Amino acid sequence: ESERLHRLVEDLLVLTRAERGAFAVEAEPLELRRVITRVVERERRRMPGLEITTDLPRGLPVVAGEETYVEQIIRNMLSNAAKYTPIGSHVVVRAEQEGDVVAIRILDDGPGIDPASAERAFELFYRDPDTSRMVAGSGIGLFVCRELVATMGGRIWAKPLEGRGAEFGFSIPAYVDELDLGP
């Protein structure tokens, strides 16, 4: 419970900064394989009811972002998967380069998400009307993810997977060192 409360406080701090328009990120170079692996290892211990694996190819480019925020986004998305999928579900955290960005996807084999709910999933306080009575939550976590991703210059999405499951993902720009660009 103390861990859950700590995460809620983190989300509320981001929410407050976003509402005041006082949200800025000092983008630093991040090695995503290391960040994702660390977060997934921690979350595996916290969520023993999920089978969490990674698909992280070697050679992913370094991205420009804030490490604490990237961790918070992945934790929130994994927590969301844990809430909405049955015990024993499989979740994959996948990262892949797509042009000048790296896309991070959290893929689950749960019941999926309705396309209309996927469209609204990142709105503040939005809760899927079909599942909100069965699943605890505040409707803040995914909104916070949206704000963090936007601040880092990325894009965020949710969509049902073909057949069964859901994909929640975000992209972050690859890091470009201005010193390497020359005069």
N, C-alpha and C positions, 0 to 999 in steps of 0.2 A: 504494500500500500504506500509506503514512503517513496518508493521508486516511481509509482504512478503519480503521486502528488508532485514530486520533483519535475517530472515531465510536463505536467499541467502548468506549473509555474513557468517553465521555460517557454511553453507555447503562449501563455498570457503575456509574457514580456515582449515577445515578437509581435503579438496582436496589438499591444499598446503602442509600440514604436511605429507599426504600420499605420495605425489610425491617426497618429500625430504627423505622419509624413517625415518622421525623423529616422529613417531607416537607410543606412548606407553600408556597403560592404567594401572592405579593402581586399580586392581579389589577389590571392597569392597562388603560386603554383602548387597544385595538389596531385599526388600520385594516387589515383582512384583505387587501384587494386589493393593497396595497403589500407586505405580508409575503409573500403567496403568489407574487406576481410576482417578487420578489427570489429566493426559494428556487427557483422553477422555472427562472429564468434560469441560476442556478448549477448546478443539476442537469442541465440540457440539455447544458452543456459537459462535465460529468462522465460523462454517459450518452449518448454519441452514437448508440448502437444503438437508442434509443427516440425516437419522435416524441412529444414532450410538448407539449400545448397547454393553454390555460386557458379556462374559461367563467366569467367573473366579472362579473356584472351591476353596473352603476352603482347606487348607492343602497343597497349593503349596509350594515346598521347596524354601528357600532363594537361590538366584542366585549370582554368582560372576560377577560383572560388574561395569560399570561407570554410575551412575544415569543420568547424563546430556546426555550421548550418547544414552542410552536406550530411553529416552524421545525424542531425536532428530530422532531416527529411527522410532518410532511409529508415530510421527508427520508427517514425510516425507511420510510414507506409507498411512496414512489417507488422506493427501493432494493429493496423487496420486489417491486414490480411488475417492476423490471428483472431480478431473479433468475428470476422464474417465467414470463416471457413471452419469446417468440422475438425475436431481433434484427429490428428494423423494425416492432415492434408500436407501436400508437398508445395513448397514455395521456392522459386528460383529467383535469385538476384543476378541479373545479367547486365553486362555493360558492353557496349560496342561503339566503335567510331562510325559516325555518319557525317561525312564531309568535314566541316570545321567545328563539329560538336561531338560530345560523347553522350550517348543515350544510356540511361540507367533504367532498367525495367524490373518491377517486382511482379512476377507472374505466379498466380496461384491456380490450383485445380479445384477450387471451391464451387459454390453454386453460381458464381458469375455476378454481373451487375447489369441492371436494366439500362438500355441506352439513354433513357431520359434522366436517370439518376447519375449516369456517367457525365452527362452534360453539366449537371449542377453540383457534383461532388465536392468542388473546391470553393463553394460559396460559404460564407460565414454562417455557422449554426445549421447548415443543411444536414438533415438526416433522412435517409431513405424511408419513406412512409411505410413500406412493406416490412422492414426489419427493425425499425427504431424501437419498437416495444420489446423486442427480444434481445437487443444488443445495447449495452451501456455505452455512453459516449456523450460528448458535449457539442460536437459539430465544429470544433475549433481546429483540430489537428491538421486536416487536409487544407483548410484555408491558410494556416501558417505555412504549410509546404508551398502553396502557390506564391505567397508573398516572398519567401526565401528564394525560391527559384527565379522569380521575376527580378529580384534585387541583384542576383548574380548574372543576369542577362540570358537566362535560359527559358525553356518552355516546359509546361507540365500537361499531363493528360491522364485520362482514365477511359478504359473501353472494355467491353465484354470480349472474351476470346471465343473463337469458333468452337462450338460444341459445349465446352464447360470451362469455367474459370474467368478470371479477370486480370487485366494488366493495368497497373498504375505505374506511370513512368515520368521521367523528367530528363531534360538535357542541360548540359553545361558547356559553354564554349571552351575549345582547346586554348591552352595558354600560349600567348604570343609574347615573346620577350622583345620589347621595343629596342633594346640594345643590339639585337641580331638583325634588325631591319635596316641598319645603316643610316647614313645622313639623308 
